[in-house]
C-alpha cells in the first residue's frame, strides 16, 4: 500500500465524518434557535396575559367600589325619603 492510498483510505472517511458532523451541528443549532424564539414568544404572551389579568383585577375593584357607593347612596336616599 502506497502513501497515497493510505492517505485516501484515511482522509476520505475523516472528511465524510467532518461533513456529517457539520450538518448535524448546523441542524441542531437551527432547532435550538427555533426553541429559543418560541420561548421568547411565550414569555411575551405571558407578559401580555399578566397585564390583562392585572387590568381585570383593577376593573373588579372599581366595580366593587361602585357597588359599595351605590349601596350607600341608596341608604342615604332612603333616609332622606323618610324625613
N, C-alpha and C positions, 0 to 999 in steps of 0.2 A: 504494500500500500504506500503510495507516494504521499508527500506532504500536502499536495493539492487535494487529493482525495480525502485525506484526514480532515483538512480544514473545511471542505464541503460537507463531509458527514457530520461534523460537529457544529459548524456555523449555521447550516440551514435550519436545524431544529431550534437553535438558540434564537434566530431571527423570527421564526414562526411563533415560538412561545412569547417572545417580546411583543410581537404584534398582537397576539391574542390577549396578553396581559394589558396592553394599552387599551384595547377595545373594551375589555371588562371594566377597567378603571374609568374610562370615559362614560360608559353606560351607568355605572354606579354613581358617578358624580352627577350626572343628569337627574337620576332618580332622587338623590339626596337633595339637590336644589329644588326639585318639584315638591318634595315633602316640606322643605323649609318655607317655600312660598305658600303652601296650603296652611301651614301653621300660622304664618303671619296673617293670612286672610281670616283664619279662625279667630285669632286674637283680636283683629279689628272688629269682627262681627260681635265678639263678646263685649268689647268696649261699648259699641253702639247699643247692645242689649241692656247692659248695665245702666247706661244713660237713660234709656227709655223706662226702665224699671224705677229709677230714681224720680223721673218725671211723673210716673204713675203714683208713686208714694206721695209726692207733693200734691197732686190733684186730689188724692183721697183725703189728705189732711185738710185741704181747703174745703172739700165737701163736708167734712165733719164740722169744721168751724162754721160753715154756712148753716148746717142743721142746728147747731147749738144756738147760733144767733137767731134763727127762725123761731126756735122754741122760746127763747127769752122774749122776743118781740111779741109772740102770741100771748105769752103770760102777761106782758105789760098791757097789751090791748084788752085782754080780758079784765084786768084790774081797772083800766080806765072805763070800760063799759059798765062795770058795777057801780061806779061813782056817779 
